[in-house]
Amino acid sequence: MNLYLIGYRGSGKSTVGPLLARHLGWKSVDADDLVEFDAKKSIAEIFAADGEAEFRQLETQVIQRVSKASNWIVSLGGGAPMFPTNREFISCSGKVVYLSASLDVLWGRIAADETTGDRRPDLTELGGQAEVEQLLKTRIPIYEACADYTVNVDDASPEEIAEAIVQWLQTDDRTSGDDITVLD
């Protein structure tokens, strides 16, 4: 079993993933980092040179590859769950946790991230907070439908979020008998 973290950019997936891995004694990986490693380009460079379709194809290949592993915390890109193939890979190979955040919190984090402009392209002509708001309208229903568990991250520290997820894993009756070992 793997544990997949989903949510919009800025929800804390890349920060919470390594914390969860430490708690569980698992490994952590950011799918966007794997895409960039495989392509030898940043996401923004992939979009500029090859387009979003190429990025999404690379992303699906990464998700397929990690879905064959076990005991990984996988932080997925915000758009990854929007594609049925990706949803199938993740649902068949693990649990899904949705890190939910309000528009204001997401936009505040995105705007404060100095690497956003270099690494993450705009996905619509709107750009900025208007883009985030528009995309959330289509993504939230998918995130919610995929999620085995949802954590609102607005007022929680990364450590508190990780602890809530570990607690859920320990008490979730849907773990199909999988033992979750928590290492402190």
C-alpha positions in Angstrom: 0.0 0.0 0.0 1.1 3.6 -0.7 -0.4 6.8 0.6 -1.2 9.5 -1.9 -1.5 13.1 -0.9 -3.7 15.2 -3.2 -4.8 18.8 -3.2 -4.2 22.1 -4.9 -0.7 23.6 -5.1 0.1 25.2 -1.8 -1.9 22.8 0.3 1.3 21.4 1.8 1.7 18.0 0.2 5.4 18.3 -0.4 5.9 19.4 3.2 3.7 16.9 4.9 4.9 13.9 2.8 8.3 13.6 4.3 6.9 14.1 7.8 4.5 11.2 7.2 7.2 9.1 5.9 9.2 9.7 9.1 6.3 8.8 11.3 5.5 5.6 9.3 9.0 4.5 8.5 8.1 4.7 4.8 9.8 6.6 1.9 8.5 9.9 0.5 8.5 11.2 -3.1 7.1 14.2 -4.9 5.7 13.2 -8.3 6.5 16.6 -9.8 10.1 16.1 -8.8 10.2 12.7 -10.5 8.7 14.3 -13.7 11.3 17.0 -13.7 14.1 14.4 -13.1 12.9 12.2 -15.9 12.5 15.1 -18.3 15.6 16.9 -17.2 13.5 20.1 -17.3 11.4 22.1 -14.8 7.7 21.8 -15.1 7.6 25.3 -16.6 10.2 24.3 -19.2 8.1 21.2 -20.1 5.0 23.3 -20.6 6.9 25.9 -22.6 8.7 23.5 -24.9 6.3 20.6 -25.1 2.9 21.7 -23.8 0.7 20.6 -21.0 -0.3 17.4 -22.8 3.3 16.2 -22.7 3.6 17.1 -19.0 0.4 15.2 -18.2 1.8 12.1 -20.1 5.0 12.2 -18.1 3.0 12.7 -14.9 0.9 9.6 -15.7 4.0 7.5 -16.4 5.5 8.6 -13.0 2.2 7.7 -11.2 2.1 4.3 -12.9 5.6 3.6 -11.9 5.2 4.6 -8.2 1.9 2.7 -8.0 3.9 -0.5 -8.4 5.9 0.3 -5.3 4.8 -0.1 -1.7 5.1 1.9 1.5 5.6 5.2 -0.2 4.1 8.6 0.6 3.5 10.1 -2.8 2.8 13.8 -3.1 0.9 14.3 -6.4 0.7 17.4 -8.5 -2.6 19.3 -8.1 -3.9 18.3 -11.5 -2.9 14.6 -11.4 -6.3 13.4 -10.0 -8.2 15.1 -12.8 -7.3 12.2 -15.2 -9.2 8.9 -14.9 -6.1 6.8 -15.6 -4.2 8.5 -12.7 -7.2 8.0 -10.4 -7.3 4.3 -11.3 -3.5 3.9 -10.5 -3.8 5.5 -7.2 -7.0 4.0 -6.0 -5.8 0.5 -6.9 -2.5 0.9 -5.0 -3.2 2.8 -1.8 -5.1 5.3 0.2 -5.7 8.9 -0.8 -5.6 11.8 1.6 -6.9 15.2 0.4 -5.2 18.2 1.9 -8.0 20.8 1.7 -7.4 24.5 2.0 -9.4 27.7 1.4 -8.7 29.9 -1.6 -7.2 32.6 0.6 -4.8 30.2 2.3 -3.8 28.6 -1.0 -3.3 31.9 -2.8 -1.3 33.3 0.2 1.1 30.3 0.1 1.4 30.4 -3.7 2.1 34.1 -3.8 4.7 33.8 -1.0 6.6 31.0 -2.7 9.5 32.5 -4.6 10.0 29.4 -6.7 6.4 29.4 -8.1 7.1 31.6 -11.1 10.1 29.6 -12.2 8.7 26.2 -11.6 5.0 26.4 -12.1 3.3 27.9 -15.2 -0.1 29.5 -15.2 -2.7 26.9 -16.3 -5.3 29.4 -17.6 -5.2 32.8 -19.2 -6.5 34.2 -15.9 -3.4 33.5 -13.8 -3.2 34.6 -10.2 -5.9 34.2 -7.6 -8.6 34.1 -10.3 -7.0 31.1 -11.8 -6.8 29.3 -8.5 -10.5 30.1 -7.8 -11.6 28.8 -11.3 -9.6 25.6 -11.0 -10.7 24.8 -7.5 -14.3 24.8 -8.8 -13.5 21.9 -11.1 -10.9 20.2 -8.9 -12.5 20.1 -5.5 -15.3 17.6 -6.5 -12.7 15.3 -8.0 -10.4 15.6 -4.9 -13.4 14.8 -2.6 -14.4 11.9 -4.7 -10.9 10.4 -4.7 -10.2 10.9 -1.0 -10.3 8.2 1.6 -9.7 10.9 4.2 -9.7 14.7 4.1 -7.7 17.1 6.3 -8.4 20.8 6.4 -5.0 22.4 6.5 -6.0 26.1 6.9 -5.1 26.3 10.6 -2.9 23.3 11.2 0.9 23.0 11.2 2.5 20.4 8.9 3.2 18.3 11.9 -0.4 18.4 13.1 -1.6 17.4 9.6 0.8 14.5 9.6 -0.3 13.4 13.0 -3.9 13.6 12.0 -3.2 11.3 9.0 -1.3 8.8 11.1 -4.1 8.7 13.6 -6.6 8.1 10.8 -4.4 5.3 9.4 -4.3 3.6 12.7 -8.0 3.7 13.3 -9.3 3.3 9.7 -11.1 0.0 9.4 -10.6 0.1 5.6 -6.9 -0.7 5.8 -7.7 -4.3 4.8 -5.6 -5.8 7.6 -2.5 -3.9 6.6 -0.5 -3.1 9.6 0.6 0.5 9.9 3.6 0.8 12.1 4.3 4.3 13.6 7.9 5.0 14.4 8.6 8.0 16.6 
